[in-house]
Amino acid sequence: MRLPPTPPPAVIDSRSEPAVERIEILEAFIDLPDVRRAAGKRHHMALCLALFTLAVTAGNRGFIAIGDWLKCYRSELMALFNPPKQRLPSYSTIRRVLLQLDDSDSSAALARFFGIEPLPGETLAVDGKVLRGSDQLETDNPDSPPHPAILRVSAYLVERGLILEPYQVECKTHEIKALPAFIEQLALKGVVLAFDAISTPKNLSADY
């Protein structure tokens, strides 16, 4: 009795497999309008923001550190995102996207993506911080325009260790003046707000 021939081993093409889990971070930014000019765009804005988010999550601070991270993990990122023409955006491209984008929009997109909302009885610790490296210029571009550092007011959800959608402070003001607008934006009931002493002037305490 002759046995049937052994079938050849199956070849799995990774390109035909669903890639939803691998590129899920792109969904957080997919609905953001592209703020760049149509001419000269080589990379999707969602890809630039996804790479920036992953780089910062990995502990990189500043655009130069992000550039080093992109170079170090280039092969892994190429396999993960499979970008058009097998090209990843440089840190200079990511920087230009961030400078044109309202960072509160991208932060809000992340907060919505992860569904972060406080519950009555929980505590929000509110504070303003300057983004480290946000005023750093490109060392390889002498024509890089100067820009002010980015100051944002953020709320930390103490019980769950989560951060809510941040509020960007206008460059001509400071966090104390921005707090009322930030609190009104949250529009929360039954949530305890905690500030440092400098952020609790009498007029703010009287209103809230």
FENJO-V605629 format. One record per residue. N is the residue number from 0. RES is the residue in one small letter. D_CENTER is the distance of its C-alpha to the mean C-alpha in Angstrom with 2 decimals. Layout:
BEGIN
<<N/RES/D_CENTER> <N/RES/D_CENTER>>
END
This chain:
BEGIN
<<0/m/65.07> <1/r/62.40> <2/l/58.80> <3/p/56.27> <4/p/54.31> <5/t/51.07> <6/p/48.16> <7/p/45.83> <8/p/42.58> <9/a/39.75> <10/v/37.17> <11/i/33.67> <12/d/31.54> <13/s/27.89> <14/r/27.05> <15/s/28.92> <16/e/27.14> <17/p/24.51> <18/a/21.04> <19/v/19.21> <20/e/18.28> <21/r/17.32> <22/i/14.76> <23/e/13.67> <24/i/9.89> <25/l/10.82> <26/e/12.19> <27/a/9.10> <28/f/8.88> <29/i/12.60> <30/d/13.96> <31/l/12.15> <32/p/14.99> <33/d/15.04> <34/v/15.67> <35/r/17.47> <36/r/21.20> <37/a/22.66> <38/a/24.66> <39/g/23.46> <40/k/20.29> <41/r/20.23> <42/h/16.85> <43/h/14.97> <44/m/11.93> <45/a/10.28> <46/l/11.23> <47/c/9.87> <48/l/6.24> <49/a/7.12> <50/l/8.84> <51/f/6.48> <52/t/4.42> <53/l/8.14> <54/a/9.49> <55/v/7.98> <56/t/8.90> <57/a/12.15> <58/g/12.86> <59/n/12.58> <60/r/12.61> <61/g/13.30> <62/f/13.47> <63/i/16.79> <64/a/15.71> <65/i/12.96> <66/g/15.90> <67/d/18.13> <68/w/15.89> <69/l/15.78> <70/k/19.55> <71/c/20.27> <72/y/18.69> <73/r/19.45> <74/s/21.94> <75/e/19.87> <76/l/16.91> <77/m/19.60> <78/a/21.12> <79/l/17.98> <80/f/16.81> <81/n/20.25> <82/p/19.13> <83/p/21.83> <84/k/24.55> <85/q/23.01> <86/r/20.96> <87/l/17.45> <88/p/15.81> <89/s/16.57> <90/y/14.49> <91/s/16.38> <92/t/15.28> <93/i/11.54> <94/r/12.44> <95/r/14.47> <96/v/11.95> <97/l/9.65> <98/l/13.01> <99/q/14.09> <100/l/11.19> <101/d/11.21> <102/d/7.95> <103/s/9.33> <104/d/9.35> <105/s/5.77> <106/s/5.58> <107/a/8.91> <108/a/8.25> <109/l/6.47> <110/a/9.40> <111/r/11.80> <112/f/10.98> <113/f/11.82> <114/g/14.52> <115/i/14.30> <116/e/17.37> <117/p/19.89> <118/l/23.52> <119/p/26.68> <120/g/27.86> <121/e/24.54> <122/t/23.46> <123/l/20.49> <124/a/20.30> <125/v/19.04> <126/d/18.45> <127/g/17.13> <128/k/15.62> <129/v/15.15> <130/l/12.10> <131/r/14.00> <132/g/14.56> <133/s/13.23> <134/d/16.90> <135/q/17.65> <136/l/19.47> <137/e/19.92> <138/t/22.94> <139/d/24.09> <140/n/24.13> <141/p/26.78> <142/d/26.03> <143/s/22.43> <144/p/22.42> <145/p/21.82> <146/h/19.23> <147/p/18.85> <148/a/16.47> <149/i/13.71> <150/l/14.91> <151/r/13.21> <152/v/15.05> <153/s/13.54> <154/a/15.52> <155/y/15.99> <156/l/17.89> <157/v/20.62> <158/e/22.46> <159/r/19.66> <160/g/17.43> <161/l/14.34> <162/i/12.06> <163/l/12.27> <164/e/10.58> <165/p/10.78> <166/y/13.28> <167/q/13.38> <168/v/16.88> <169/e/18.93> <170/c/19.96> <171/k/23.61> <172/t/23.38> <173/h/22.24> <174/e/20.73> <175/i/24.19> <176/k/24.68> <177/a/21.25> <178/l/21.83> <179/p/24.22> <180/a/21.94> <181/f/19.11> <182/i/21.70> <183/e/23.07> <184/q/19.76> <185/l/19.50> <186/a/23.14> <187/l/23.81> <188/k/27.30> <189/g/28.51> <190/v/25.44> <191/v/26.20> <192/l/24.23> <193/a/24.53> <194/f/24.26> <195/d/25.61> <196/a/28.99> <197/i/28.03> <198/s/25.89> <199/t/28.89> <200/p/31.35> <201/k/34.29> <202/n/33.28> <203/l/29.92> <204/s/31.72> <205/a/34.40> <206/d/32.13> <207/y/30.08>>
END
